[in-house]
Amino acid sequence: MQQSEELDKILSLISHDIKKPINNLSMFLKILPMKKDDEAFVSKSLTSIENDANSVVEYIDKIRHFLNKEGRLPTDSEELLK
């Protein structure tokens, strides 16, 4: 596989893994103003927003740690979990 194809694969993997939590953040931020009087929903949403934001930060930290340790990008998600 050529280097540009490998990079495309890796970037596709990374974008896929962070897309779900970012989409969740976006959804909650759009819905919250409409449901601001629903305390249970607001509380649950804020917890989900915090969890999703933390998961993106942790994922980025894992990638940075992997880069520093291995000197290259991971080729799959399992490499980040080692």
Residue pairs with C-beta under 8 A, 6 or more apart in sequence:
1 9
6 75
7 73
9 75
10 73
10 74
10 75
13 74
13 75
13 76
13 77
14 63
14 73
17 59
17 77
18 56
18 59
18 60
21 52
21 53
21 55
21 56
22 52
22 56
24 48
24 49
24 52
25 49
25 52
25 53
28 45
28 48
28 49
29 49
31 45
32 42
32 45
35 41
35 42
35 45
36 42
59 80
62 80
63 73
63 74
63 80
66 73
66 74
66 79
66 80
67 73
74 80
